[in-house]
Amino acid sequence: MTPVACCDSTEEFLLTATHESAAGSSIAAEPQPAPGATPPRTPLVAKAAAELFGTAALVAVVVGSGIQATELTHDVGLQLLANSLATVFGLGVLITLLGPVSGAHFNPAVTLAEWWTARRGGAGVTLREAAVYVPAQFVGAIVGAVLADAMFGEPLVKWSTHDRSAGHLLLGEVVATAGLILLIFGLARTDRLRFAPAAVASYIGAAYWFTSSTSFANPAVTIGRAFTDTFAGIAPGSVAGFIGVQLVGAVAGLALVAIIFMPGRDAAEQSARPTVGRGVAGVLRDGEPHP
């Protein structure tokens, strides 16, 4: 091979490598949806699948970690600690993974609250989407409880005998749900939904300990946990009361959002302008809010 040919080959190689490197950089530089974001063109079936899978995984984490904890120790405090830590980590991962698909609601109270705030033409889930999300969440919760029982050799379906109908427990659920709704919609009002995975998971972990009910704060999870007679279970007779006060808590949470995050006149006029793809699962890219 002549020196000229060698130089030509070297130049060709360098040019090719440069082009490939530039192409790779441009792909890597493309903005990616942040956790909690919902791309406006995501198919509804994908959103429903994400809600079903996410809720199932969440309940499997809650129930499974509860079973594991009771098998490892008889100390109720350690059992609750293990259960709450597993839930914190699991919920954070699920919101990070599925937030860009469906908004990672996994909770009918959140879905209905978002639909309510968007009912006058604002951003958020439509009635059609809510009608798909909610059944998917309920089905997912039941599947998750059955799956957890199966993994630990428990009866696949055994109604819980854990009565949770006491008044102080119901009050705990009002507080837990109101706080959750305040947190999520407060983050949305202040364009900080990028913090949702850590913030929501941390709140639920804290609420395990500061509420008497250990913070179900979720109608779908409540129904799912009735299907397992284990540490995390709830007796079927207590389910209606829990769901009722969770909805009350959701209303209270929205009222707190309206009062605490009341927009000024200029902000109110700006928020009245139509936007696309915003809401609790508004489009965020590169960690920053986009209209």
C-alpha positions as CSV (number, residue, x, y, z in Angstrom):
1,M,0.0,0.0,0.0
2,T,1.4,3.4,-1.0
3,P,1.7,6.3,1.6
4,V,-0.9,8.3,-0.3
5,A,-3.4,5.4,-0.2
6,C,-2.7,5.0,3.5
7,C,-3.3,8.7,4.2
8,D,-6.6,8.6,2.2
9,S,-7.8,5.6,4.2
10,T,-6.9,7.3,7.5
11,E,-8.7,10.5,6.4
12,E,-11.8,8.4,5.5
13,F,-11.7,6.6,8.8
14,L,-11.4,9.9,10.8
15,L,-14.3,11.6,8.8
16,T,-16.5,8.5,9.3
17,A,-15.8,8.4,13.1
18,T,-16.4,12.2,13.3
19,H,-19.8,11.9,11.6
20,E,-20.8,8.9,13.8
21,S,-19.8,10.7,16.9
22,A,-21.7,13.8,15.9
23,A,-24.8,11.7,15.1
24,G,-24.6,9.9,18.5
25,S,-24.2,13.2,20.3
26,S,-27.3,14.7,18.5
27,I,-29.3,11.6,19.5
28,A,-28.1,11.8,23.1
29,A,-28.9,15.5,23.2
30,E,-32.6,15.0,22.3
31,P,-34.8,16.0,25.2
32,Q,-36.3,13.1,27.1
33,P,-39.6,13.2,29.0
34,A,-39.0,13.7,32.7
35,P,-40.7,11.5,35.4
36,G,-44.3,12.6,35.8
37,A,-44.6,13.8,32.2
38,T,-47.3,12.5,29.9
39,P,-46.5,12.9,26.1
40,P,-49.8,14.2,24.6
41,R,-49.8,11.6,21.8
42,T,-49.3,8.5,24.1
43,P,-51.9,5.9,23.0
44,L,-54.7,5.4,25.5
45,V,-54.0,1.7,25.6
46,A,-50.4,2.3,26.6
47,K,-51.6,4.6,29.4
48,A,-54.1,2.0,30.6
49,A,-51.4,-0.7,30.5
50,A,-49.1,1.5,32.5
51,E,-51.7,2.2,35.1
52,L,-52.7,-1.4,35.4
53,F,-49.1,-2.6,35.7
54,G,-48.0,0.2,38.0
55,T,-50.9,-0.4,40.4
56,A,-50.3,-4.1,40.4
57,A,-46.6,-3.7,41.1
58,L,-47.3,-1.2,43.9
59,V,-49.7,-3.5,45.6
60,A,-47.3,-6.5,45.1
61,V,-44.6,-4.4,46.8
62,V,-46.9,-3.4,49.7
63,V,-48.3,-6.9,50.3
64,G,-45.2,-8.9,49.5
65,S,-42.9,-6.8,51.8
66,G,-45.5,-7.1,54.6
67,I,-45.5,-10.9,54.3
68,Q,-41.7,-11.0,54.2
69,A,-41.4,-8.8,57.2
70,T,-43.7,-10.9,59.3
71,E,-41.8,-14.0,58.4
72,L,-38.5,-12.4,59.4
73,T,-39.4,-10.8,62.7
74,H,-42.2,-10.7,65.3
75,D,-41.4,-7.1,66.2
76,V,-44.3,-5.0,64.8
77,G,-42.2,-1.9,64.6
78,L,-39.6,-3.6,62.5
79,Q,-42.4,-5.1,60.3
80,L,-43.8,-1.7,59.6
81,L,-40.4,-0.2,59.0
82,A,-39.6,-2.9,56.4
83,N,-43.0,-2.5,54.8
84,S,-42.7,1.3,54.6
85,L,-39.2,1.3,53.2
86,A,-40.0,-1.2,50.5
87,T,-43.0,0.9,49.6
88,V,-41.0,4.1,49.4
89,F,-38.4,2.6,47.1
90,G,-40.9,0.7,45.0
91,L,-43.2,3.7,44.5
92,G,-40.3,6.0,43.6
93,V,-39.1,3.5,40.9
94,L,-42.6,3.0,39.5
95,I,-43.3,6.8,39.2
96,T,-39.9,7.3,37.5
97,L,-40.5,4.5,35.1
98,L,-44.2,5.0,34.2
99,G,-44.7,8.7,34.8
100,P,-43.7,9.6,31.2
101,V,-46.4,7.2,29.9
102,S,-49.5,7.7,32.0
103,G,-48.5,10.2,34.7
104,A,-48.2,7.3,37.2
105,H,-51.4,7.9,39.0
106,F,-51.9,4.3,40.3
107,N,-54.8,5.9,42.3
108,P,-58.4,6.6,41.4
109,A,-58.4,9.5,43.9
110,V,-55.6,11.2,42.0
111,T,-57.2,10.4,38.6
112,L,-60.6,11.8,39.6
113,A,-59.0,14.9,41.2
114,E,-57.1,15.6,38.0
115,W,-60.2,15.1,35.9
116,W,-62.2,17.5,38.2
117,T,-59.6,20.2,37.9
118,A,-59.5,19.8,34.1
119,R,-63.3,19.6,33.5
120,R,-63.6,23.1,32.3
121,G,-61.3,22.7,29.4
122,G,-58.1,22.8,31.3
123,A,-55.2,20.3,31.0
124,G,-55.3,16.9,32.6
125,V,-57.1,13.6,32.0
126,T,-60.3,13.7,30.0
127,L,-63.5,11.9,31.2
128,R,-62.7,9.2,28.6
129,E,-59.2,8.7,30.0
130,A,-60.4,8.7,33.6
131,A,-63.0,6.0,32.7
132,V,-60.2,3.8,31.4
133,Y,-57.6,4.6,34.1
134,V,-59.8,3.9,37.1
135,P,-60.9,0.3,36.2
136,A,-57.3,-0.5,35.2
137,Q,-56.1,0.7,38.6
138,F,-58.7,-1.5,40.4
139,V,-57.9,-4.6,38.3
140,G,-54.2,-4.0,38.8
141,A,-54.5,-3.7,42.5
142,I,-56.3,-7.1,42.8
143,V,-53.8,-8.7,40.5
144,G,-50.9,-7.3,42.6
145,A,-52.4,-8.7,45.8
146,V,-52.9,-12.2,44.3
147,L,-49.4,-12.1,42.8
148,A,-47.8,-11.3,46.2
149,D,-49.8,-14.1,47.9
150,A,-48.6,-16.5,45.1
151,M,-45.0,-15.6,45.5
152,F,-45.1,-16.4,49.3
153,G,-47.2,-19.5,49.1
154,E,-50.2,-17.9,50.6
155,P,-53.8,-18.7,49.5
156,L,-54.3,-16.8,46.2
157,V,-57.5,-15.2,47.5
158,K,-58.3,-15.1,51.2
159,W,-60.4,-12.2,52.5
160,S,-58.5,-10.2,55.1
161,T,-59.7,-10.4,58.7
162,H,-57.9,-7.2,59.7
163,D,-60.6,-4.9,60.8
164,R,-59.8,-1.2,60.2
165,S,-63.2,0.4,60.8
166,A,-62.4,2.5,64.0
167,G,-63.1,6.2,63.7
168,H,-59.5,7.3,64.4
169,L,-58.3,5.1,61.5
170,L,-60.8,6.8,59.2
171,L,-59.6,10.2,60.3
172,G,-56.1,9.0,59.5
173,E,-57.1,8.2,56.0
174,V,-58.7,11.6,55.5
175,V,-55.4,13.2,56.5
176,A,-53.2,10.9,54.5
177,T,-55.3,11.4,51.3
178,A,-55.6,15.1,51.7
179,G,-51.9,15.5,52.1
180,L,-51.2,13.3,49.1
181,I,-53.5,15.4,46.9
182,L,-52.0,18.6,48.3
183,L,-48.5,17.5,47.5
184,I,-49.2,16.3,43.9
185,F,-51.3,19.2,42.8
186,G,-49.1,21.7,44.7
187,L,-46.1,20.4,42.7
188,A,-48.2,20.8,39.5
189,R,-49.2,24.4,40.4
190,T,-45.6,25.3,41.0
191,D,-44.1,23.5,38.0
192,R,-42.1,21.1,40.1
193,L,-43.5,17.8,39.0
194,R,-40.0,16.7,38.1
195,F,-39.6,16.1,41.9
196,A,-42.7,13.9,42.0
197,P,-40.9,10.5,42.3
198,A,-38.9,11.4,45.3
199,A,-41.6,13.7,46.9
200,V,-44.6,11.4,46.6
201,A,-42.6,8.3,47.7
202,S,-41.2,10.2,50.7
203,Y,-44.6,11.5,51.7
204,I,-46.1,8.0,51.6
205,G,-43.2,6.6,53.6
206,A,-43.7,9.3,56.2
207,A,-47.4,8.9,56.3
208,Y,-47.0,5.2,57.1
209,W,-45.8,6.4,60.5
210,F,-47.6,9.7,61.2
211,T,-51.1,8.5,60.4
212,S,-53.0,5.9,62.5
213,S,-54.2,4.1,59.3
214,T,-50.6,3.7,57.9
215,S,-51.7,5.7,54.9
216,F,-53.6,3.7,52.3
217,A,-54.7,6.9,50.7
218,N,-55.8,5.0,47.6
219,P,-59.2,3.4,46.8
220,A,-57.7,0.8,44.4
221,V,-55.0,-0.3,46.8
222,T,-57.6,-0.5,49.5
223,I,-59.7,-3.0,47.5
224,G,-56.6,-4.9,46.4
225,R,-55.5,-5.3,50.0
226,A,-58.8,-6.8,51.0
227,F,-57.9,-9.9,48.9
228,T,-55.0,-10.9,51.3
229,D,-55.3,-12.0,54.9
230,T,-51.7,-10.9,55.7
231,F,-49.9,-8.0,57.4
232,A,-51.1,-5.4,54.8
233,G,-54.7,-6.7,54.5
234,I,-58.0,-4.9,55.3
235,A,-61.2,-6.6,56.1
236,P,-63.9,-6.3,53.3
237,G,-66.2,-4.7,55.9
238,S,-63.7,-1.8,56.4
239,V,-63.2,-1.1,52.7
240,A,-66.3,1.1,52.0
241,G,-65.5,3.3,55.0
242,F,-61.9,3.7,53.9
243,I,-62.8,4.6,50.3
244,G,-65.5,7.0,51.4
245,V,-63.1,9.0,53.7
246,Q,-60.3,8.8,51.0
247,L,-62.7,10.7,48.6
248,V,-63.4,13.2,51.4
249,G,-59.7,13.6,51.8
250,A,-59.2,14.2,48.1
251,V,-61.8,17.0,48.2
252,A,-60.1,18.5,51.2
253,G,-56.8,18.3,49.5
254,L,-58.1,20.1,46.4
255,A,-59.6,22.8,48.6
256,L,-56.2,23.2,50.3
257,V,-54.5,23.5,46.9
258,A,-57.0,26.2,45.8
259,I,-56.3,28.2,49.0
260,I,-52.6,27.7,49.5
261,F,-51.6,28.0,45.8
262,M,-54.1,30.7,44.9
263,P,-52.8,32.5,41.8
264,G,-52.4,36.2,41.6
265,R,-54.3,38.2,39.0
266,D,-51.6,38.0,36.3
267,A,-51.0,34.3,36.9
268,A,-54.8,33.6,36.8
269,E,-55.1,35.4,33.4
270,Q,-52.1,33.5,32.0
271,S,-53.4,30.1,33.3
272,A,-56.7,30.8,31.6
273,R,-55.0,30.6,28.2
274,P,-55.4,27.1,26.6
275,T,-52.5,24.7,26.9
276,V,-51.8,21.2,25.6
277,G,-50.7,18.3,27.6
278,R,-50.3,20.0,31.0
279,G,-51.9,19.1,34.3
280,V,-50.7,16.8,37.1
281,A,-49.0,14.8,34.3
282,G,-48.0,17.9,32.3
283,V,-45.3,17.8,29.7
284,L,-41.9,18.4,31.2
285,R,-38.7,18.1,29.3
286,D,-35.1,18.2,30.5
287,G,-36.5,18.8,34.0
288,E,-38.0,22.1,33.1
289,P,-41.7,23.0,32.4
290,H,-42.8,23.7,28.9
291,P,-46.1,25.2,27.8
